[in-house]
Amino acid sequence: MAKYREIMQQVFAHMAGMVVVDHQSRIVFVEGTYAKSRGFDPQQVIGQYVKDVIPTSKLPVVVESGKPILGDVFYYEGKTVICNRYPLIKDGILIGAMSYQVFEGVDKLFESIQELQNQLDYYKEKMKKYAGVRYSLADTIGSSTAAFEIRTAILRAACANSTVLIQGETGTGKELVAHALHQESRRSLYPFVKLNCAAIPQELIESELFGYDEGAFTGARRAGKKGKFELADKGTLFLDEISQLSMAAQAKLLRVLQEKEIERIGGAGPIPVNVRIIAATNDNLEDMVKQGTFRADLYYRLNVIPIKVAPLRERRSDIPLLVEKFTEKYGEQAGLGAVTVAPDAMALLSEYDWPGNIRELEHAVERAINLCSCTILEPIHFEWLLPKIRNKGKATAGRSIQDARAASEKEIILNALQVTRGNKKKAAELLGIARPLLYQKMHRLGITS
C-alpha cells in the first residue's frame, strides 16, 4: 500500500498546480512547485482550511456543490492560467476535491486564437462579396425618420426566416435593402442570388428558376443546368420585379414556397431546397390581385414581412447626405478629388421632387461632374432641372426663382443643422461652405437656431 501511495505522490508531483482537499476543504496535498510559487511549504499547510492558505481557491465551491468547474480562466502573477476542478467521490459519498492547471502562460495561445479569429472575419467578408452581396446596412444613408424606419425594418426582418416583400417606387433602393437584409441575416455566409423577373422572357423564366436536366429540350446543355433556387440553396433568392411573373410561373413559385422543393424541367423527381425569398416590386400587388393579374395566394405568401421604402420627396432631409456620397464617389472616378455642391445648387436639388428617386439623383450628380469637370457644382450644372421645378404646380405658382431658391436654401440649411444637431461647424462642412458664409446666410434667411 505504501508503494502505491508513493507512486501516486510522484504522479501528483508532476501535475502542475495540483491541490487536493478533503470533505471539509482541508488541504491533503499541494504540488511542490506551486506551493513554493505561493510562498509556503507544502508539508506545513496540510490539514489547514484551503482558503486560509490560498484565498482565491474555488475548491470549497466544488466540495459544497459536488459539481466540477472546468476550463476556468484566471490570472496569477501576470500569467493566464486555465484550471480544472473535480469533486472526489467514493461509494456515492463526496470525500474531497482536487484541482490542477491545464495550461499556464497561455497568453500567446490567446493571441494566436485572436489572430485566427481576425483572419476568419476577413475571409467571411470575402465570402460575402463572392456570395453576390454588394451593399450593407451602412449604405442605407440618411438621418430622416424614413431612413431610420428602413434600417429598423431590415434588422427586424434579418432576425426571421420568413419571406419578405419590398415595395416602393422605382429608384428608391429596394435592391439595396435586399442586399443589406441578407448580409445581416443568419444566411449571410451563403449565396445571395438575384433574378430580375422583368428581364427574362416568360418562356425561359421557369428554366431560370428551376433549372433543367439533360435533354429537357432542344439546345439544352448536355449536363443540364441548375436553376436560381439550387444556386441559392441555404442562402437568399432575390426576385426583383416579381409582378412581371406569368400566372403559370406564379403557380410554380407558390408550390416551391409551400413544399420547399423544386423540380427541374425534364427532371426525374423533386429536389429539396432551403432558400429564403425576398421579392421586390414597384407595382401595387393588391391592385393587381383585384384585377386578377397576380395570384392572391402568392401575394399573401410573399407578404409575410412587408417593407415599404419611402420615395425621396418624403425624405428631403436626406438629400445633402446622399449628394455628399455621390460627389465623393464620382469625383474620385473623374480624378477630381473632393467635389462640393454650392448652397444654391443644393437648394435646387432639394426643390425637385425626383420621380426617379435616389437613382435619378445619383445620375444627376454623375452627369454634372462629368459635364463640368470642376470641384464645385453650381446651379448652372443642373440647369436641366429648372424647367421641371418651375412646373411643379400650384405649390410654387407666383414665386420667383429667387424666392424659391431662398426658400429651398433655408430648408437645406435647416436640414443640415438638424442632421448635425445644431453644430454650425459640421453643418458648414456638410454644405461645403465656410462657417462665416453660413452665418451670413442664416442671418439673411432669418434662421436663429
Order of alpha helices (4+ residues) and beta strands (2+ residues): alpha-beta-beta-alpha-alpha-alpha-beta-beta-beta-alpha-alpha-beta-alpha-beta-alpha-beta-beta-alpha-beta-alpha-beta-beta-beta-alpha-alpha-beta-alpha-beta-alpha-alpha-beta-alpha-alpha-alpha-alpha
